[in-house]
Amino acid sequence: MLFKSVRSFAAIAAMAGLLTSCQSVQEVLSEPEPNAGPCPSALSLYDAHRIVELRNDEVIYENVGFTGEILAVRSLCSYYGERPILANLEIDFGFGRGPAAQGSERTYEFFVAVTRRDMAVMAKEIFPVSVRFPAGEDRVFRTETIDAISIPRANEGTSGVNFEILVGFELTEEQIAFNRSGQRFRVAAGQD
């Protein structure tokens, strides 16, 4: 399988044979040989790193429903010899509940994609993250972990610098346009 999550998500189908390893990065790091090169870049896409649900077209605070933002993405990898690149990914999220939000629970969807640097997507997986806002709270922060992303290499000289691991929310065209416009309602606005 391409992505193995340490969270209990629904079964994840194998994607194009891209992942075949069940070893974790911690297990691989115990091996004596160093990486053949740097790890792939791991980052969130600007157009997809936040989600804002609006009740109608007027962009004012009173119309804001649920929001989410990817606050940080961290990765650790290991590879040597002819082995594939094996990476772990940690994603910090901030979620918000605005005045127009209905209820206290929301399931968001985010994607993790492996690409050739500045080229085509090799594989993409969508993950759910369910959030419950405690009574009286309008912000929740979570860290999600994706374990054992395995990226095959053409040969032992192929470095991790040739790949990227991209993260973002699954968005509608309107939400993408909102993000591209530069407008925002930050989850942690007004917080120290």
N, C-alpha and C positions, 0 to 999 in steps of 0.2 A: 504494500500500500504506500501511497505517496506521503501522507501525513499521519502520524500516530499521536493522538492527543492524550495527555495525562488526565484530562477531564473526561467524564463519562458522556461522550457525545454518541449519537446514533452511529451505527456501523458506517464506516467510510470505505467506499469502493476503491479498488486499485485504479490508478490512472496511468495508462500508457506504459506500464512496467517501470515507471520512473523510480519508485521506491520498492526495495526488496528487503531491506535490512530491518531487523528488529532490535539491533543493539542501540543503546542510548549513547549520547555523546560522552557521558561519564565513563561508560565501559570502554569506549574507544580511546578516550584520553589516557587511560591506564596503559595503553600500548606504548612501547619504547620509542617509536619513530615519530619525528615531527612532521607537521603538515608540509606538503610540497610547495605551498604558497599561501597567500592570504585567504580569508573566508569570504564568501559572497557578501555583498552589501545587503543589509536588512533595513527596510524603511517603509514608512507609510506614504501613500500617494496623496499629494496635496488635494486633488479633486475629490478624493474619497476618504479623507481622514476624519471627517466629522459628518454627523447627520442631524438635521433639524427638521422636525415635523411641524408644519404650520396648519392651523385650522382653516384658513382661507388665504387668498393672495396677498392680503395686506401684511407687510412685515413689521409687526409691532409685538412687543413683549407679551401682551395679553393673548395673542394667537399662537404662542409657542406651546407645543405639546411635549413629547419626549425628545430628548437630545442625546447625543453621544459624541465622544471625541477620543481619538487615539492619541494618548499623551506621550508614549515612548515605545520603542521597539528595540529589543536586545537579542543578539544571536551569539551563539558559540558553536564552533564547528571543529571537525577533525577529519583528516584524510591523509593517506600516504600510499605509496606503491600504486597499484592499479585499483584500489578500493574507491568506491564512490564517496563524495562529500557527504558527511553526516552532520546535520545541524539541529540544534534546539532553538526554539524561538519563544521569547516572553513578550507579551503585549500588555501594556498598561492602558486601561480604559477609564474614562470618567463619563458617567451617565447622569442626565438631568431630567427632572420632571417639572415642566412649566405649567402655567395657569390653565392651559387648554388641554392638558393630558387627562385622559379618561382612565381611571383605575390606578392601581399601585404596582402593577406588573407589566413588563414589556420584554419581548424576546427580540433581540437585534440579530442581524446576520452580518458577519464579516468574512472576507476572503483572504486566503493566503495563496499567492501565486509565485511560481518559480519561473524566471525568464532567463534567456540569454541576454546579457547586458545590452540594453538599447535595441533589442530585437524582439522576436516572437515569444509568446507565453508557451512554456513547455508543459506546464500543468497548473491547474487552479482548483482549489477546494474551498467550499463554503462551510462555515461553522456557525452554529447558533450560540448565543450567550443570553441566558435568561436573567433578568434583573428584577428584584423585588425591592421597592422603596419602603422602608419602615415608616410607620405613622409619624407624620410631622417632618419627615426628611424629604428634601428635594434633590439630593445628590448621593450617588453611590460610586465608589471606586473599586475596580477589580483588576486583577492580573490573570490573564489566560496564558497557558503554556501549551505549545505544540512541540511534541517530542519526536525525534527521529525523522526529520526530513532528509531523504536520501536523494542526492543528485548524481546521476551517472556522469562519468568523464570519458572522453574519447580515448585518452591514454594517460599514463602516469605523469606526463608533463602538462596536462590541462589543469590550470590553476582555478581556484575559487573566484578570482577576480573576473572571470568570464561570465558569472551568473549574478542574479539579484533575487532576493526574496522580498516580495512586495505585499503589503497589507492594506486593507481598506474596508469600508462598509459597503454593503450591497445597497445601491441607491437608485432612485428614479431619475429620469432625465431632469425633472424640475429641481430635485435636490442637488444634482451635479451643477446645474446652472446657478443655484443659490451659492454653492461653495465657490464657484469660479468668479462670482461677482464680488467676492471679498467680504460680504456681509457675514456676521456671525453673532451667535449667542453662546458665549463660552460657559461650559459646565462649571468651572471653578471661578467665574467672575466674582470679584469682591472678596475672595478668600485670601488669607495670608499664607 
